[in-house]
Structures are given as C-alpha cells and as structure tokens.
Amino acid sequence: SVTLPPLGRYQLPVQSLIVATEPLSAATWDAIGLSRGQAFSEFSRQVTYGQRSADNRLIFGARGGYQFAGKLRHNFDLTRDEVDLRRYLFGELFPQLKNVQITHAWGGNLGMSRHFKPHMLCDRANGIALSGGYGGEGVGASNLGGRTLADLILERDTELTHQPWVLPDGGIHALRAWEPEPCRWLGYNAIIKSFVHEDQTLANPATAPWRRKLASQVAGFMEGFMH
C-alpha cells in the first residue's frame, strides 16, 4: 500500500531480514532447549524471532532497515554485515550456535504505522478499506483484519468492528502521518543503531555499569520516538 499516493505518507516500508543455519543435530536442539520445534521471540528492541524448520535448521530474523524516501527494497541478497548481525544476535541467545554455518538469507518489506500499532478502517469517501500496521505480526493480524474489513464494508455492527484498533471516524486522515524526509530516514536509522549498540554493550560482561546504563537509557529514549 505504500506505493499508493493516498497511503504512502501513513506507511513506513521497513525490512525484516532472516537467515537460516545448516541443519542442526538432535543433540544441538536438545542443548539449546528447542527440541520440540518451538518458535520463539525475545525482548530485544530489534524484534528478534526464530523457529526450527522442517529440515532442522534454525530460522532467525530481526528488524532490518529503511530506504530513503520510502523506497521498497527489491534485492534481498543480504550483505555480510546484515548476515553477521543476525549471527551475532542468535549467538548471544544460543552460544552453542556461534560457529554454525549460515546457508540461506532473505527478507521482505513490511509496513509500519506511525503509532507502531495495527489499524483497520473503511473510508467510504475515498473508496478505501484498509488493514495494516501489524509491524511483523501479520500472520494472525491479517486474518483478523480481513474479517473485520468484511464487517466494516458490509456495515455490520459486530464485536469485531468495536475493537480498539478499528478507526471509525476520519477515514485515512485519522491515521498519524510519518514525518517528511530526511527526518524519517535519519530518525529510523538512528533508532536502529541505538538498539544495536545497546545489545552489544549489554552482551559484553566487561562493560562498565555506567556504560550499560547509558546504552539502555539512550535506546529507551530513542524508542520513545516510535510511539
């Protein structure tokens, strides 16, 4: 939707970038506590997540970048730095995997709303029904969004149409617009860099307490701009 003129200023196209390891042995899966095929995420501000694939690989992803002026990324041949960051992140979670081979890497675009929250609306004046802003939670939210939009379009008064993520008034103009360039590019990339710095600082046991505190305070301050 970011390429449609009425919607581009309300959606920030960012990337989620993913790597896959070589197949891991049963003993390795037991050692890292994922022997039953569990999916997982953790509380890193970089929004990391992973799961065991059907052929016993670790699939691991984290939030990626943003291209100037909201351009969609079409080339998902990840750079060495992009792959190495994801290796570092899952290596901190599972030290047993720091030296495993990464065999695949890819990614995709997703749309972030300015409130970093999902929204659903039916703008009859502009002829637009919109569901988005999932921020990486689209597997479940898109199903809910589709059912909610059906009720909104058909003007059904249902439980779905009264949920807090449904915007009943104001059409698309009820959404908060993103800041103009270059503010959004500078801001988003500064925020992501502060998150990376926090993770690296906290993961180093030799880091002085004041540096650890400062890194978390800076990252928390930068995260405040995301709401």
N, CA, C and O of each residue as an XYZ file, in Angstrom:
908
protein
N       0.803     -1.204      0.000
C       0.000      0.000      0.000
C       0.842      1.263      0.000
O       0.340      2.343     -0.311
N       2.126      1.137      0.348
C       2.960      2.330      0.428
C       3.134      3.006     -0.927
O       3.449      4.194     -0.989
N       2.930      2.256     -2.024
C       3.108      2.835     -3.355
C       1.867      3.577     -3.831
O       1.916      4.239     -4.867
N       0.757      3.486     -3.107
C      -0.455      4.202     -3.486
C      -0.410      5.609     -2.898
O      -0.210      5.763     -1.693
N      -0.590      6.638     -3.726
C      -0.431      8.021     -3.259
C      -1.203      8.371     -1.988
O      -0.652      9.077     -1.143
N      -2.449      7.919     -1.803
C      -3.141      8.341     -0.565
C      -2.549      7.717      0.694
O      -2.750      8.231      1.795
N      -1.817      6.607      0.539
C      -1.423      5.835      1.708
C       0.057      5.935      2.046
O       0.450      5.613      3.167
N       0.884      6.372      1.107
C       2.323      6.340      1.314
C       2.797      7.101      2.526
O       3.744      6.669      3.184
N       2.171      8.222      2.847
C       2.637      9.014      3.989
C       2.254      8.400      5.326
O       2.730      8.845      6.370
N       1.390      7.374      5.306
C       0.971      6.741      6.550
C       1.668      5.404      6.810
O       1.496      4.812      7.876
N       2.447      4.931      5.848
C       3.120      3.644      5.988
C       4.618      3.819      5.799
O       5.053      4.501      4.871
N       5.406      3.210      6.669
C       6.856      3.235      6.556
C       7.308      1.842      6.134
O       7.200      0.902      6.920
N       7.818      1.686      4.893
C       8.241      0.357      4.448
C       9.619      0.000      5.005
O      10.628      0.552      4.566
N       9.664     -0.904      5.953
C      10.920     -1.372      6.524
C      11.077     -2.854      6.185
O      10.138     -3.508      5.731
N      12.273     -3.359      6.414
C      12.534     -4.750      6.072
C      12.716     -5.608      7.316
O      13.252     -5.166      8.332
N      12.261     -6.824      7.205
C      12.594     -7.856      8.177
C      13.533     -8.818      7.457
O      13.199     -9.322      6.384
N      14.697     -9.074      8.034
C      15.744     -9.847      7.365
C      16.020    -11.125      8.153
O      16.106    -11.108      9.380
N      16.158    -12.239      7.418
C      16.145    -13.569      8.022
C      17.325    -14.395      7.513
O      17.731    -14.275      6.357
N      17.863    -15.230      8.392
C      18.909    -16.172      8.000
C      18.493    -17.578      8.421
O      17.663    -17.758      9.312
N      19.088    -18.563      7.762
C      18.860    -19.961      8.121
C      20.204    -20.656      8.243
O      21.089    -20.470      7.407
N      20.350    -21.456      9.287
C      21.595    -22.192      9.505
C      21.590    -23.504      8.729
O      20.581    -23.894      8.142
N      22.718    -24.164      8.739
C      22.788    -25.537      8.273
C      21.901    -26.404      9.172
O      21.579    -25.989     10.285
N      21.496    -27.601      8.719
C      20.721    -28.484      9.604
C      21.491    -28.799     10.881
O      22.690    -29.075     10.844
N      20.791    -28.755     12.004
C      21.419    -28.985     13.302
C      21.067    -30.380     13.815
O      20.002    -30.917     13.512
N      21.968    -30.947     14.585
C      21.773    -32.300     15.101
C      20.738    -32.305     16.224
O      20.427    -31.268     16.810
N      20.214    -33.497     16.509
C      19.254    -33.632     17.604
C      19.887    -33.217     18.931
O      19.223    -32.626     19.783
N      21.181    -33.530     19.106
C      21.865    -33.160     20.352
C      21.946    -31.641     20.494
O      21.830    -31.115     21.601
N      22.144    -30.938     19.383
C      22.214    -29.479     19.431
C      20.861    -28.892     19.791
O      20.783    -27.960     20.591
N      19.792    -29.428     19.209
C      18.452    -28.931     19.537
C      18.134    -29.167     21.011
O      17.511    -28.323     21.657
N      18.558    -30.307     21.539
C      18.363    -30.562     22.971
C      19.141    -29.542     23.802
O      18.637    -29.039     24.806
N      20.362    -29.241     23.381
C      21.230    -28.352     24.152
C      20.686    -26.926     24.217
O      20.865    -26.238     25.222
N      20.024    -26.482     23.152
C      19.516    -25.102     23.155
C      18.056    -25.022     23.595
O      17.465    -23.942     23.617
N      17.480    -26.170     23.945
C      16.140    -26.171     24.524
C      15.003    -26.018     23.537
O      13.913    -25.587     23.914
N      15.237    -26.366     22.268
C      14.184    -26.227     21.252
C      13.941    -27.547     20.541
O      13.691    -27.569     19.335
N      14.013    -28.637     21.271
C      13.928    -29.966     20.661
C      12.534    -30.323     20.164
O      12.368    -31.276     19.404
N      11.532    -29.561     20.593
C      10.155    -29.881     20.185
C       9.632    -28.962     19.086
O       8.426    -28.908     18.845
N      10.524    -28.245     18.422
C      10.116    -27.420     17.283
C       9.479    -26.100     17.663
O       8.728    -25.531     16.870
N       9.757    -25.600     18.852
C       9.125    -24.362     19.300
C       9.580    -23.162     18.464
O      10.718    -23.106     17.998
N       8.675    -22.219     18.290
C       9.033    -20.898     17.789
C       9.284    -20.000     18.995
O       8.801    -20.291     20.089
N      10.028    -18.917     18.814
C      10.351    -18.059     19.949
C      10.606    -16.633     19.482
O      10.895    -16.376     18.313
N      10.489    -15.725     20.428
C      10.955    -14.355     20.250
C      11.508    -13.923     21.598
O      11.313    -14.610     22.601
N      12.206    -12.775     21.626
C      12.717    -12.299     22.904
C      12.600    -10.788     22.939
O      12.127    -10.173     21.984
N      13.031    -10.192     24.038
C      12.677     -8.806     24.305
C      13.690     -7.793     23.779
O      13.695     -6.642     24.216
N      14.529     -8.198     22.865
C      15.413     -7.228     22.227
C      14.595     -6.166     21.513
O      13.560     -6.469     20.920
N      15.057     -4.920     21.570
C      14.351     -3.862     20.852
C      14.445     -4.049     19.341
O      13.742     -3.374     18.590
N      15.305     -4.959     18.891
C      15.439     -5.207     17.459
C      14.401     -6.193     16.931
O      14.397     -6.524     15.746
N      13.531     -6.654     17.808
C      12.420     -7.536     17.432
C      12.971     -8.797     16.759
O      12.820     -8.990     15.553
N      13.600     -9.634     17.549
C      14.170    -10.871     17.046
C      13.199    -12.033     17.257
O      12.382    -12.016     18.178
N      13.302    -13.033     16.398
C      12.381    -14.168     16.446
C      13.020    -15.336     15.713
O      13.932    -15.144     14.909
N      12.548    -16.539     15.988
C      13.113    -17.706     15.321
C      12.250    -18.937     15.500
O      11.287    -18.947     16.267
N      12.626    -19.984     14.764
C      11.934    -21.258     14.873
C      12.777    -22.355     14.234
O      13.750    -22.083     13.529
N      12.395    -23.563     14.487
C      13.039    -24.732     13.885
C      12.296    -25.089     12.612
O      11.071    -25.207     12.615
N      13.022    -25.260     11.536
C      12.386    -25.601     10.264
C      12.142    -27.108     10.174
O      12.622    -27.881     11.003
N      11.394    -27.502      9.161
C      11.086    -28.924      8.983
C      12.340    -29.742      8.703
O      12.376    -30.937      8.994
N      13.382    -29.101      8.134
C      14.624    -29.831      7.866
C      15.717    -29.495      8.890
O      16.911    -29.590      8.606
N      15.265    -29.098     10.096
C      16.141    -28.972     11.268
C      17.126    -27.801     11.208
O      18.204    -27.870     11.799
N      16.771    -26.751     10.515
C      17.581    -25.531     10.521
C      16.993    -24.547     11.544
O      15.799    -24.584     11.842
N      17.837    -23.684     12.065
C      17.344    -22.560     12.845
C      17.057    -21.421     11.865
O      17.945    -20.981     11.134
N      15.810    -20.951     11.858
C      15.412    -19.795     11.066
C      15.338    -18.620     12.019
O      14.578    -18.655     12.987
N      16.123    -17.571     11.757
C      16.226    -16.470     12.717
C      16.175    -15.133     11.991
O      16.862    -14.926     10.991
N      15.350    -14.231     12.510
C      15.221    -12.924     11.870
C      15.233    -11.788     12.864
O      15.057    -11.984     14.067
N      15.445    -10.588     12.334
C      15.410     -9.372     13.149
C      15.042     -8.211     12.237
O      15.199     -8.276     11.018
N      14.551     -7.157     12.856
C      14.155     -5.964     12.109
C      15.326     -5.458     11.266
O      16.475     -5.472     11.708
N      15.017     -5.010     10.041
C      16.049     -4.522      9.141
C      16.044     -3.017      9.012
O      15.802     -2.305      9.986
N      16.308     -2.530      7.815
C      16.497     -1.103      7.605
C      15.340     -0.429      6.907
O      14.287     -1.020      6.668
N      15.573      0.825      6.591
C      14.608      1.657      5.886
C      15.355      2.433      4.810
O      16.402      3.020      5.083
N      14.827      2.438      3.595
C      15.464      3.126      2.487
C      14.886      4.530      2.328
O      13.690      4.754      2.515
N      15.753      5.454      1.983
C      15.363      6.857      1.890
C      14.149      7.036      0.983
O      14.034      6.393     -0.061
N      13.252      7.917      1.400
C      12.034      8.262      0.665
C      11.042      7.103      0.574
O      10.155      7.106     -0.279
N      11.194      6.117      1.452
C      10.226      5.034      1.486
C      10.282      4.087      0.309
O       9.277      3.463     -0.030
N      11.451      3.967     -0.326
C      11.566      3.054     -1.456
C      11.510      1.609     -0.973
O      12.117      1.251      0.036
N      10.776      0.796     -1.705
C      10.730     -0.620     -1.379
C      12.065     -1.266     -1.730
O      12.691     -0.922     -2.733
N      12.487     -2.192     -0.902
C      13.698     -2.959     -1.207
C      13.311     -4.159     -2.056
O      12.398     -4.906     -1.705
N      14.003     -4.344     -3.170
C      13.716     -5.474     -4.059
C      14.843     -6.503     -4.061
O      14.615     -7.670     -4.380
N      16.043     -6.083     -3.711
C      17.186     -7.001     -3.681
C      17.378     -7.511     -2.257
O      17.786     -6.760     -1.371
N      17.088     -8.772     -2.047
C      17.228     -9.343     -0.717
C      18.385    -10.334     -0.644
O      18.333    -11.321      0.091
N      19.438    -10.051     -1.427
C      20.719    -10.714     -1.205
C      21.389     -9.961     -0.060
O      21.983     -8.904     -0.274
N      21.298    -10.495      1.138
C      21.756     -9.774      2.314
C      23.259     -9.522      2.267
O      24.026    -10.357      1.786
N      23.663     -8.378      2.764
C      25.081     -8.052      2.839
C      25.732     -8.846      3.964
O      25.049     -9.419      4.814
N      27.065     -8.871      3.957
C      27.784     -9.578      5.013
C      27.446     -8.995      6.385
O      27.262     -9.738      7.350
N      27.364     -7.664      6.470
C      27.045     -7.027      7.749
C      25.657     -7.425      8.235
O      25.459     -7.650      9.429
N      24.686     -7.515      7.311
C      23.330     -7.900      7.694
C      23.284     -9.339      8.198
O      22.590     -9.640      9.169
N      24.021    -10.224      7.539
C      24.077    -11.618      7.982
C      24.817    -11.727      9.311
O      24.379    -12.434     10.218
N      25.948    -11.019      9.420
C      26.756    -11.113     10.642
C      26.006    -10.585     11.864
O      26.166    -11.118     12.962
N      25.188     -9.543     11.686
C      24.428     -9.034     12.826
C      23.460    -10.094     13.326
O      23.324    -10.272     14.536
N      22.792    -10.793     12.440
C      21.836    -11.828     12.853
C      22.562    -13.029     13.467
O      22.057    -13.651     14.401
N      23.740    -13.350     12.942
C      24.536    -14.397     13.581
C      24.916    -13.977     15.008
O      24.835    -14.776     15.940
N      25.321    -12.738     15.161
C      25.674    -12.237     16.493
C      24.482    -12.329     17.441
O      24.632    -12.757     18.585
N      23.303    -11.931     16.972
C      22.129    -11.915     17.833
C      21.728    -13.319     18.270
O      21.456    -13.536     19.450
N      21.685    -14.288     17.336
C      21.281    -15.626     17.787
C      22.422    -16.309     18.537
O      22.182    -17.207     19.344
N      23.675    -15.887     18.275
C      24.800    -16.433     19.026
C      24.795    -16.005     20.480
O      25.275    -16.734     21.349
N      24.245    -14.805     20.753
C      24.121    -14.366     22.142
C      23.024    -15.135     22.867
O      23.117    -15.376     24.070
N      21.983    -15.520     22.128
C      20.918    -16.321     22.734
C      21.345    -17.769     22.924
O      21.036    -18.389     23.941
N      22.062    -18.306     21.929
C      22.461    -19.714     21.923
C      23.960    -19.798     21.630
O      24.342    -19.959     20.471
N      24.812    -19.693     22.641
C      26.261    -19.713     22.410
C      26.743    -20.950     21.653
O      27.778    -20.912     20.988
N      25.984    -22.053     21.756
C      26.376    -23.275     21.064
C      26.345    -23.110     19.532
O      26.908    -23.927     18.804
N      25.683    -22.049     19.056
C      25.492    -21.883     17.612
C      26.383    -20.794     16.996
O      26.217    -20.450     15.826
N      27.318    -20.257     17.770
C      28.103    -19.122     17.265
C      28.914    -19.470     16.028
O      29.230    -18.584     15.233
N      29.257    -20.733     15.846
C      30.112    -21.116     14.722
C      29.395    -21.956     13.675
O      30.047    -22.526     12.800
N      28.065    -22.048     13.740
C      27.366    -22.839     12.731
C      27.381    -22.103     11.392
O      27.522    -20.881     11.339
N      27.236    -22.860     10.332
C      27.227    -22.272      9.002
C      25.844    -21.705      8.676
O      24.827    -22.349      8.936
N      25.811    -20.509      8.112
C      24.563    -19.921      7.614
C      24.486    -20.209      6.117
O      25.379    -19.832      5.357
N      23.433    -20.866      5.708
C      23.318    -21.325      4.318
C      22.340    -20.516      3.477
O      22.431    -20.522      2.249
N      21.402    -19.818      4.121
C      20.389    -19.062      3.390
C      20.141    -17.723      4.090
O      20.276    -17.605      5.308
N      19.779    -16.730      3.296
C      19.436    -15.421      3.856
C      18.453    -14.737      2.921
O      18.619    -14.783      1.703
N      17.448    -14.112      3.473
C      16.444    -13.440      2.659
C      15.694    -12.422      3.513
O      16.048    -12.207      4.673
N      14.676    -11.803      2.959
C      13.909    -10.839      3.722
C      12.687    -10.377      2.965
O      12.381    -10.890      1.889
N      11.993     -9.413      3.524
C      10.802     -8.874      2.886
C      10.453     -7.519      3.461
O      10.946     -7.134      4.521
N       9.602     -6.800      2.754
C       9.145     -5.492      3.200
C       7.883     -5.631      4.043
O       7.042     -6.493      3.790
N       7.767     -4.776      5.039
C       6.524     -4.695      5.803
C       6.240     -3.231      6.118
O       7.151     -2.403      6.142
N       4.978     -2.923      6.357
C       4.561     -1.542      6.552
C       4.356     -1.213      8.018
O       3.593     -1.883      8.714
N       5.044     -0.172      8.484
C       4.927      0.255      9.877
C       4.075      1.518      9.951
O       4.300      2.469      9.203
N       3.113      1.523     10.838
C       2.326      2.726     11.057
C       3.072      3.656     12.012
O       3.960      3.217     12.741
N       2.713      4.935     12.007
C       3.425      5.899     12.847
C       3.218      5.608     14.333
O       4.083      5.931     15.147
N       2.099      5.010     14.695
C       1.868      4.648     16.090
C       2.458      3.280     16.434
O       2.417      2.848     17.586
N       3.014      2.596     15.410
C       3.547      1.253     15.591
C       2.490      0.322     16.176
O       2.785     -0.543     17.000
N       1.253      0.521     15.728
C       0.137     -0.316     16.161
C      -0.723     -0.642     14.943
O      -0.724      0.116     13.974
N      -1.454     -1.757     14.974
C      -2.331     -2.086     13.842
C      -3.535     -1.166     13.767
O      -3.953     -0.579     14.765
N      -4.080     -1.052     12.574
C      -5.283     -0.237     12.379
C      -6.135     -0.848     11.281
O      -5.622     -1.490     10.365
N      -7.434     -0.644     11.384
C      -8.403     -1.115     10.396
C      -9.450     -0.035     10.240
O      -9.940      0.510     11.229
N      -9.795      0.278      9.002
C     -10.768      1.338      8.759
C     -11.417      1.155      7.390
O     -10.889      0.477      6.508
N     -12.572      1.780      7.248
C     -13.285      1.808      5.968
C     -13.586      3.274      5.664
O     -14.454      3.883      6.289
N     -12.862      3.828      4.700
C     -13.001      5.232      4.309
C     -13.885      5.284      3.063
O     -13.393      5.160      1.941
N     -15.178      5.465      3.265
C     -16.110      5.427      2.131
C     -15.943      6.625      1.209
O     -16.168      6.513      0.004
N     -15.555      7.763      1.757
C     -15.394      8.957      0.922
C     -14.297      8.769     -0.120
O     -14.413      9.254     -1.245
N     -13.230      8.063      0.259
C     -12.115      7.828     -0.657
C     -12.156      6.447     -1.307
O     -11.299      6.118     -2.127
N     -13.151      5.639     -0.940
C     -13.263      4.300     -1.520
C     -12.140      3.371     -1.102
O     -11.672      2.559     -1.901
N     -11.697      3.484      0.160
C     -10.566      2.687      0.631
C     -10.967      1.929      1.894
O     -11.483      2.521      2.842
N     -10.730      0.629      1.901
C     -10.803     -0.179      3.116
C      -9.384     -0.632      3.409
O      -8.719     -1.199      2.541
N      -8.921     -0.389      4.616
C      -7.509     -0.572      4.914
C      -7.309     -1.326      6.215
O      -7.956     -1.042      7.223
N      -6.408     -2.287      6.176
C      -5.988     -3.002      7.366
C      -4.470     -3.111      7.302
O      -3.936     -3.613      6.312
N      -3.766     -2.658      8.323
C      -2.310     -2.690      8.269
C      -1.682     -2.268      9.574
O      -2.324     -2.253     10.625
N      -0.388     -1.920      9.480
C       0.355     -1.505     10.652
C       0.673     -2.633     11.610
O       0.831     -2.398     12.808
N       0.770     -3.858     11.105
C       0.964     -5.000     12.004
C       2.361     -5.032     12.616
O       2.551     -5.584     13.700
N       3.337     -4.446     11.930
C       4.689     -4.389     12.489
C       5.318     -5.742     12.726
O       5.998     -5.938     13.733
N       5.104     -6.683     11.815
C       5.712     -8.003     11.973
C       4.805     -9.037     12.603
O       5.246    -10.154     12.872
N       3.548     -8.698     12.847
C       2.611     -9.641     13.464
C       1.494    -10.010     12.490
O       0.374    -10.304     12.908
N       1.797     -9.994     11.200
C       0.753    -10.101     10.192
C       0.122    -11.466     10.023
O      -0.978    -11.558      9.478
N       0.771    -12.532     10.468
C       0.210    -13.868     10.242
C      -1.162    -13.987     10.884
O      -2.109    -14.454     10.250
N      -1.273    -13.573     12.122
C      -2.567    -13.619     12.801
C      -3.401    -12.387     12.549
O      -4.615    -12.475     12.364
N      -2.742    -11.217     12.541
C      -3.478     -9.961     12.435
C      -4.126     -9.770     11.070
O      -5.193     -9.162     10.978
N      -3.503    -10.278     10.004
C      -4.099    -10.109      8.677
C      -5.390    -10.907      8.538
O      -6.315    -10.478      7.849
N      -5.456    -12.060      9.186
C      -6.702    -12.830      9.183
C      -7.793    -12.058      9.913
O      -8.918    -11.945      9.427
N      -7.453    -11.530     11.080
C      -8.400    -10.718     11.837
C      -8.790     -9.475     11.038
O      -9.960     -9.092     11.015
N      -7.805     -8.843     10.380
C      -8.083     -7.662      9.584
C      -9.034     -7.928      8.441
O      -9.920     -7.119      8.167
N      -8.864     -9.040      7.778
C      -9.755     -9.386      6.665
C     -11.191     -9.565      7.115
O     -12.113     -9.080      6.458
N     -11.391    -10.257      8.228
C     -12.747    -10.466      8.745
C     -13.360     -9.161      9.244
O     -14.560     -8.927      9.100
N     -12.511     -8.312      9.835
C     -13.002     -7.019     10.322
C     -13.393     -6.112      9.156
O     -14.438     -5.464      9.204
N     -12.567     -6.060      8.111
C     -12.888     -5.230      6.950
C     -14.175     -5.694      6.278
O     -14.956     -4.873      5.797
N     -14.400     -7.009      6.244
C     -15.642     -7.512      5.653
C     -16.848     -6.949      6.401
O     -17.825     -6.533      5.779
N     -16.783     -6.936      7.720
C     -17.891     -6.387      8.506
C     -18.021     -4.883      8.309
O     -19.135     -4.366      8.226
N     -16.892     -4.171      8.232
C     -16.943     -2.721      8.029
C     -17.529     -2.375      6.659
O     -18.354     -1.468      6.546
N     -17.108     -3.087      5.635
C     -17.585     -2.805      4.279
C     -19.080     -3.069      4.165
O     -19.808     -2.312      3.523
N     -19.532     -4.161      4.799
C     -20.952     -4.530      4.744
C     -21.778     -3.818      5.806
O     -22.974     -4.075      5.949
N     -21.130     -2.917      6.554
C     -21.783     -2.113      7.598
C     -22.470     -2.980      8.647
O     -23.583     -2.690      9.087
N     -21.793     -4.030      9.030
C     -22.295     -4.888     10.100
C     -21.818     -4.346     11.450
O     -20.658     -3.963     11.605
N     -22.712     -4.321     12.398
C     -22.362     -3.910     13.757
C     -22.031     -5.171     14.543
O     -22.921     -5.820     15.093
N     -20.728     -5.520     14.593
C     -20.313     -6.762     15.235
C     -19.265     -6.478     16.300
O     -18.798     -5.350     16.454
N     -18.913     -7.512     17.018
C     -17.872     -7.376     18.038
C     -16.554     -6.931     17.415
O     -15.805     -6.167     18.023
N     -16.270     -7.401     16.213
C     -15.013     -7.056     15.550
C     -14.919     -5.563     15.254
O     -13.847     -4.975     15.392
N     -16.018     -4.949     14.853
C     -15.975     -3.540     14.447
C     -15.865     -2.581     15.625
O     -15.734     -1.373     15.434
N     -15.919     -3.117     16.846
C     -15.813     -2.265     18.030
C     -14.490     -2.462     18.773
O     -14.331     -2.002     19.903
N     -13.549     -3.144     18.133
C     -12.250     -3.340     18.765
C     -11.425     -2.052     18.704
O     -11.647     -1.225     17.820
N     -10.474     -1.869     19.630
C      -9.754     -0.593     19.723
C      -8.898     -0.264     18.516
O      -8.553      0.902     18.320
N      -8.538     -1.256     17.690
C      -7.722     -0.962     16.507
C      -8.563     -0.545     15.300
O      -8.017     -0.222     14.245
N      -9.877     -0.550     15.449
C     -10.761     -0.081     14.380
C     -10.960      1.426     14.540
O     -11.353      1.901     15.606
N     -10.681      2.174     13.463
C     -10.823      3.631     13.483
C     -12.134      3.993     12.799
O     -12.209      3.975     11.571
N     -13.165      4.319     13.568
C     -14.489      4.512     12.979
C     -14.682      5.863     12.302
O     -15.546      5.999     11.435
N     -13.896      6.857     12.681
C     -14.139      8.212     12.183
C     -12.878      8.794     11.543
O     -11.758      8.464     11.932
N     -13.083      9.656     10.565
C     -11.970     10.388      9.985
C     -11.302      9.741      8.790
O     -10.433     10.353      8.170
N     -11.683      8.518      8.449
C     -11.079      7.864      7.296
C      -9.574      7.719      7.458
O      -9.066      7.605      8.574
N      -8.860      7.724      6.325
C      -7.410      7.549      6.397
C      -6.746      8.725      7.106
O      -5.620      8.600      7.588
N      -7.428      9.861      7.175
C      -6.845     11.019      7.840
C      -6.850     10.866      9.360
O      -6.266     11.686     10.069
N      -7.507      9.821      9.862
C      -7.432      9.535     11.292
C      -6.092      8.920     11.662
O      -5.725      8.880     12.836
N      -5.352      8.434     10.647
C      -4.026      7.887     10.895
C      -3.016      9.013     11.085
O      -3.167     10.094     10.515
N      -2.009      8.761     11.869
C      -0.941      9.738     12.053
C       0.070      9.574     10.932
O       0.538      8.465     10.676
N       0.410     10.665     10.264
C       1.346     10.617      9.142
C       2.786     10.587      9.640
O       3.097     11.097     10.716
N       3.656      9.983      8.839
C       5.081      9.988      9.135
C       5.679     11.357      8.829
O       5.180     12.091      7.976
N       6.745     11.682      9.532
C       7.451     12.932      9.315
C       8.044     12.957      7.899
O       8.319     11.901      7.329
N       8.242     14.142      7.333
C       8.828     14.241      5.993
C      10.307     13.855      6.001
O      10.961     13.855      7.043
N      10.814     13.527      4.812
C      12.239     13.291      4.676
C      12.985     14.625      4.763
O      12.420     15.658      4.404
N      14.236     14.632      5.229
C      15.034     13.457      5.617
C      14.840     13.032      7.067
O      15.559     12.161      7.556
N      13.867     13.643      7.767
C      13.700     13.358      9.192
C      13.412     11.883      9.449
O      13.956     11.298     10.385
N      12.562     11.283      8.624
C      12.190      9.896      8.916
C      13.370      8.956      8.684
O      13.566      8.008      9.444
N      14.168      9.218      7.623
C      15.321      8.349      7.347
C      16.361      8.491      8.449
O      16.865      7.492      8.962
N      16.682      9.723      8.812
C      17.655      9.950      9.874
C      17.171      9.370     11.198
O      17.936      8.732     11.921
N      15.893      9.597     11.512
C      15.355      9.122     12.773
C      15.325      7.619     12.872
O      15.771      7.055     13.871
N      14.798      6.947     11.837
C      14.683      5.492     11.899
C      16.049      4.839     12.022
O      16.230      3.931     12.833
N      17.018      5.293     11.221
C      18.331      4.664     11.254
C      19.072      4.961     12.553
O      19.830      4.121     13.038
N      18.862      6.150     13.122
C      19.470      6.452     14.418
C      18.884      5.562     15.507
O      19.603      5.098     16.392
N      17.583      5.328     15.438
C      16.933      4.464     16.418
C      17.492      3.048     16.345
O      17.833      2.461     17.371
N      17.586      2.495     15.130
C      18.078      1.127     14.962
C      19.530      1.009     15.448
O      19.886      0.025     16.097
N      20.362      2.001     15.140
C      21.763      1.960     15.582
C      21.857      1.991     17.102
O      22.733      1.349     17.680
N      20.964      2.732     17.754
C      20.988      2.760     19.215
C      20.593      1.408     19.791
O      21.095      1.016     20.845
N      19.694      0.682     19.109
C      19.295     -0.647     19.568
C      20.455     -1.634     19.438
O      20.708     -2.431     20.341
N      21.161     -1.573     18.293
C      22.306     -2.461     18.084
C      23.379     -2.192     19.141
O      23.952     -3.120     19.712
N      23.637     -0.910     19.390
C      24.657     -0.547     20.390
C      24.259     -1.056     21.774
O      25.110     -1.538     22.521
N      22.993     -0.956     22.118
C      22.542     -1.448     23.422
C      22.771     -2.948     23.541
O      23.294     -3.420     24.551
N      22.379     -3.706     22.509
C      22.551     -5.157     22.565
C      24.019     -5.529     22.740
O      24.348     -6.388     23.558
N      24.896     -4.893     21.982
C      26.313     -5.222     22.045
C      26.923     -4.825     23.386
O      27.780     -5.530     23.918
N      26.479     -3.697     23.926
C      27.011     -3.236     25.211
C      26.581     -4.154     26.345
O      27.398     -4.526     27.187
N      25.305     -4.520     26.374
C      24.799     -5.358     27.452
C      25.339     -6.783     27.368
O      25.442     -7.473     28.382
N      25.680     -7.220     26.160
C      26.173     -8.593     25.999
C      27.624     -8.753     26.434
O      28.093     -9.874     26.630
N      28.329     -7.651     26.584
C      29.752     -7.702     26.965
C      29.871     -7.633     28.481
O      29.623     -6.573     29.056
N      30.241     -8.720     29.150
C      30.294     -8.709     30.629
C      31.358     -7.769     31.177
O      31.318     -7.419     32.357
N      32.317     -7.351     30.339
C      33.375     -6.462     30.803
C      32.980     -4.989     30.734
O      33.740     -4.126     31.173
N      31.805     -4.692     30.191
C      31.379     -3.300     30.069
C      31.093     -2.701     31.436
O      30.440     -3.324     32.273
N      31.581     -1.500     31.652
C      31.368     -0.812     32.928
C      29.877     -0.574     33.159
O      29.140     -0.324     32.205
N      29.422     -0.648     34.410
C      27.990     -0.449     34.697
C      27.442      0.868     34.156
O      26.309      0.915     33.676
N      28.230      1.931     34.227
C      27.704      3.214     33.756
C      27.489      3.211     32.251
O      26.572      3.865     31.754
N      28.342      2.467     31.507
C      28.145      2.361     30.058
C      26.901      1.537     29.732
O      26.170      1.857     28.794
N      26.665      0.494     30.493
C      25.482     -0.333     30.295
C      24.218      0.493     30.537
O      23.259      0.434     29.768
N      24.243      1.261     31.625
C      23.086      2.098     31.952
C      22.862      3.164     30.886
O      21.729      3.420     30.478
N      23.950      3.780     30.439
C      23.830      4.829     29.425
C      23.284      4.266     28.116
O      22.423      4.883     27.489
N      23.779      3.093     27.695
C      23.317      2.497     26.442
C      21.820      2.207     26.493
O      21.109      2.430     25.513
N      21.337      1.707     27.642
C      19.909      1.409     27.773
C      19.077      2.685     27.824
O      17.974      2.737     27.280
N      19.610      3.708     28.477
C      18.878      4.971     28.546
C      18.755      5.611     27.167
O      17.693      6.119     26.805
N      19.843      5.586     26.399
C      19.807      6.160     25.045
C      18.834      5.382     24.176
O      18.022      5.982     23.471
N      18.900      4.036     24.213
C      17.996      3.219     23.408
C      16.544      3.435     23.820
O      15.656      3.502     22.970
N      16.307      3.544     25.121
C      14.947      3.792     25.593
C      14.433      5.146     25.152
O      13.269      5.290     24.778
N      15.312      6.144     25.197
C      14.931      7.474     24.738
C      14.592      7.455     23.257
O      13.591      8.037     22.838
N      15.431      6.783     22.454
C      15.183      6.711     21.014
C      13.903      5.925     20.708
O      13.168      6.260     19.779
N      13.648      4.877     21.499
C      12.444      4.079     21.294
C      11.193      4.916     21.535
O      10.142      4.655     20.951
N      11.313      5.931     22.403
C      10.169      6.801     22.666
C       9.650      7.511     21.436
O       8.475      7.876     21.381
N      10.515      7.715     20.437
C      10.075      8.379     19.210
C       9.223      7.460     18.337
O       8.648      7.902     17.342
N       9.143      6.186     18.707
C       8.401      5.221     17.891
C       6.939      5.147     18.309
O       6.211      4.290     17.807
N       6.490      5.997     19.195
C       5.111      5.901     19.676
C       4.407      7.243     19.578
O       3.235      7.354     19.940
